[in-house]
Amino acid sequence: MHVVSRKKLKEFAKAYPASETALESWYRLVKNARWSSFADVRSDYPSVDQVGSLAVFNIGGNKFRLIAVVMIKAGKVYIRAILTHAEYDRGSWKGDQPKPKGTKKPKEKE
């Protein structure tokens, strides 16, 4: 899988050095993966959860959460956010769900 973007991993690891080894392990696993379904994702990473259209990976013994869009057919994983467990629990990331294709913005009333 192609991970977009590794820069987020490096920035988070710089801010939270305890996450560096776990994030690097996650990156290597995902980069070498050839997933064809979410079941394949879960087979490689049993602690992953699907929340709407997002995949939530537990990182570093559940100390951190990596939130991503996994585009299985395209072979891409788009990192949306990497959070501490406390940040994740606040739930503000849930508003970052991608809109389904074909969804239009509601028209403003005049």
C-alpha positions in Angstrom: 0.0 0.0 0.0 1.1 3.6 -0.6 1.0 5.7 2.6 0.1 9.3 2.1 1.8 11.1 3.8 4.8 9.9 5.8 5.5 13.5 6.9 2.6 13.3 9.4 4.3 10.2 11.0 7.6 12.0 11.3 6.0 15.2 12.7 4.0 13.2 15.3 7.1 11.1 16.3 9.1 14.3 16.8 6.4 15.7 19.1 5.9 12.4 20.9 9.2 10.4 20.8 7.6 7.4 22.6 5.5 6.8 19.4 8.4 6.7 17.0 9.1 2.9 17.1 5.5 1.9 16.9 4.7 4.4 14.0 7.7 3.1 12.1 6.5 -0.5 12.6 3.0 0.5 11.4 4.5 2.2 8.3 6.6 -0.8 7.4 3.6 -3.2 7.8 1.3 -1.0 5.7 3.8 -0.2 3.0 4.4 -3.9 2.4 0.7 -4.9 2.6 -1.4 -5.9 -0.4 -4.9 -5.6 1.0 -8.0 -6.6 -1.0 -10.6 -6.2 1.8 -11.0 -4.7 5.3 -10.7 -8.3 6.5 -7.1 -8.3 5.2 -6.4 -5.1 7.1 -7.7 -6.7 10.3 -5.7 -9.9 9.6 -2.5 -7.8 9.5 -3.5 -5.4 12.2 -6.1 -7.0 14.5 -6.7 -3.9 16.7 -7.9 -1.8 13.8 -11.5 -0.6 13.9 -13.7 0.8 11.1 -15.5 4.0 12.2 -17.6 5.1 9.3 -15.3 5.4 6.3 -12.2 5.7 8.5 -9.8 3.1 9.8 -8.6 3.7 13.4 -5.4 1.9 14.2 -4.2 1.5 17.8 -0.6 2.4 17.9 2.0 1.8 20.7 0.0 -0.4 23.0 -3.1 1.8 22.6 -1.3 5.0 23.7 -1.9 6.6 20.3 -4.5 6.4 17.5 -3.8 6.7 13.8 -6.9 7.6 11.8 -6.8 6.9 8.0 -8.8 6.4 4.9 -7.9 3.1 3.4 -8.5 3.0 -0.4 -8.1 -0.7 -1.0 -8.8 -0.7 -4.7 -6.4 2.3 -5.3 -3.7 0.7 -3.0 -3.5 3.9 -0.9 -3.7 4.8 2.8 -4.4 8.5 3.5 -3.4 9.5 7.1 -6.0 11.9 8.4 -4.7 12.3 12.0 -2.5 10.8 14.6 -3.7 11.4 18.1 -2.8 10.7 21.7 -5.4 8.5 23.4 -6.8 11.6 25.3 -7.1 13.6 22.0 -8.9 10.6 20.4 -11.3 10.3 23.4 -12.4 14.0 22.9 -13.9 12.9 19.6 -13.3 16.0 17.5 -11.7 13.9 14.8 -15.1 12.3 14.0 -16.1 15.5 12.1 -13.2 14.7 9.6 -15.2 11.9 7.9 -14.9 12.2 4.1 -18.1 12.9 2.3 -19.5 10.1 0.1 -19.0 10.6 -3.6 -21.9 12.3 -5.3 -22.9 14.2 -2.1 -23.7 17.8 -2.8 -23.6 20.8 -0.4 -27.1 21.9 0.4 -28.2 25.1 -1.4 -28.3 28.2 0.7 -31.8 29.8 1.0 -32.2 33.2 -0.4 
